Amino acid sequence: MEDKDIKTNDMKGKDGWQRIINAAHYSKDGFIAAFRHEAAFRQLSIGNAVLFIAVWCFDFSAAERMMLIAASFLSIIVELFNTGIEATIDYISLEKHPLAKRAKDVGSAAQFMAMCLIGILWLIALFG
């Protein structure tokens, strides 16, 4: 079979440090694209930046700070996945389709859950 002759690394590009450097550039491009093209990502980034500053304004323990910061990062990660799902769906077709709607709605639901987590953790940290 010819497939045995094809190696995954041959298709991916560089190895070692060059691969890490390339991945960092792709990540930077992803952040820029999300920030430029997604209002939700911009709003979420600003909101989480405010929370990141606020976490240092209260007398929280190190563990509480770690949990609150982790929840903010999780929310940003979920939004990046959601943005990627939406971009892929829109690339495939702009026509309305029940499966496309489901994919976008599920991504939105994931973000809603991440935001609920942030709210719950902040309430516990402040009043628990």
C-alpha positions as CSV (number, residue, x, y, z in Angstrom):
1,M,0.0,0.0,0.0
2,E,1.1,3.5,-0.7
3,D,-0.2,4.9,2.6
4,K,2.6,3.2,4.5
5,D,5.1,5.5,2.7
6,I,3.3,8.6,3.8
7,K,4.4,9.8,7.2
8,T,2.3,12.3,9.2
9,N,5.4,14.5,9.9
10,D,6.0,14.8,6.2
11,M,2.7,16.5,5.8
12,K,2.9,18.7,9.0
13,G,6.1,20.4,8.3
14,K,9.0,21.1,10.7
15,D,10.1,19.2,13.8
16,G,11.5,20.4,17.1
17,W,11.9,24.0,17.9
18,Q,10.7,25.2,14.4
19,R,7.4,23.4,15.0
20,I,7.0,25.1,18.3
21,I,7.8,28.5,16.8
22,N,5.3,27.8,13.9
23,A,2.6,26.8,16.4
24,A,3.1,30.0,18.3
25,H,2.7,32.0,15.1
26,Y,-0.5,30.1,14.3
27,S,-1.8,30.7,17.8
28,K,-1.1,34.4,17.5
29,D,-2.9,34.4,14.1
30,G,-5.9,32.6,15.8
31,F,-6.1,35.2,18.6
32,I,-6.0,38.1,16.1
33,A,-8.6,36.5,13.9
34,A,-10.9,35.8,16.8
35,F,-10.5,39.3,18.2
36,R,-11.0,41.0,14.8
37,H,-13.9,39.0,13.6
38,E,-15.9,38.0,16.7
39,A,-17.6,40.6,18.8
40,A,-18.3,37.9,21.4
41,F,-14.6,37.1,21.7
42,R,-13.8,40.7,22.2
43,Q,-16.4,41.2,24.8
44,L,-15.4,38.0,26.6
45,S,-11.7,39.0,26.5
46,I,-12.4,42.4,28.0
47,G,-14.7,41.0,30.6
48,N,-12.2,38.4,31.7
49,A,-9.4,41.0,31.7
50,V,-11.5,43.0,34.2
51,L,-12.0,39.8,36.3
52,F,-8.3,39.0,36.1
53,I,-7.5,42.5,37.6
54,A,-10.4,42.1,40.1
55,V,-9.0,38.8,41.4
56,W,-6.0,40.8,42.8
57,C,-8.2,43.5,44.4
58,F,-9.9,41.1,46.9
59,D,-8.3,39.2,49.8
60,F,-8.6,35.8,48.1
61,S,-6.4,32.8,49.0
62,A,-4.0,31.5,46.3
63,A,-6.3,28.6,45.7
64,E,-9.3,30.9,45.1
65,R,-7.3,33.1,42.8
66,M,-6.2,30.0,40.8
67,M,-9.7,28.7,40.5
68,L,-11.1,32.1,39.3
69,I,-8.3,32.6,36.8
70,A,-8.6,29.1,35.5
71,A,-12.4,29.6,35.0
72,S,-11.7,32.7,33.0
73,F,-9.1,30.9,30.9
74,L,-11.6,28.1,30.4
75,S,-14.2,30.5,29.1
76,I,-11.8,32.0,26.6
77,I,-10.8,28.5,25.4
78,V,-14.4,27.5,25.0
79,E,-15.1,30.7,23.0
80,L,-12.1,30.0,20.7
81,F,-13.5,26.5,20.0
82,N,-17.0,28.1,19.5
83,T,-15.5,30.6,17.1
84,G,-13.8,27.9,15.2
85,I,-17.0,25.8,14.9
86,E,-18.9,28.9,13.7
87,A,-16.2,29.8,11.1
88,T,-16.2,26.2,9.8
89,I,-19.9,26.0,9.5
90,D,-20.1,29.4,7.7
91,Y,-17.2,28.3,5.4
92,I,-19.1,25.1,4.4
93,S,-22.4,27.0,3.8
94,L,-24.2,30.1,4.8
95,E,-27.6,28.3,4.1
96,K,-29.7,27.6,7.1
97,H,-29.5,23.9,8.1
98,P,-30.7,22.2,11.2
99,L,-27.3,20.5,11.8
100,A,-25.5,23.8,11.4
101,K,-27.8,25.4,13.8
102,R,-27.3,22.5,16.3
103,A,-23.5,22.8,16.0
104,K,-23.6,26.6,16.7
105,D,-26.2,26.2,19.5
106,V,-24.1,23.5,21.2
107,G,-21.0,25.8,21.1
108,S,-23.0,28.6,22.5
109,A,-24.3,26.3,25.3
110,A,-20.8,25.4,26.1
111,Q,-19.9,29.0,26.5
112,F,-23.0,29.6,28.6
113,M,-21.8,26.8,31.0
114,A,-18.3,28.3,31.2
115,M,-19.8,31.7,32.1
116,C,-22.1,30.1,34.7
117,L,-18.9,28.5,36.2
118,I,-17.3,31.9,36.4
119,G,-20.3,33.4,38.1
120,I,-20.7,30.5,40.6
121,L,-17.0,30.5,41.5
122,W,-17.0,34.3,42.0
123,L,-20.1,34.1,44.2
124,I,-18.5,31.3,46.3
125,A,-15.2,33.3,46.5
126,L,-16.9,36.5,47.6
127,F,-19.7,35.1,49.9
128,G,-18.8,31.5,50.6
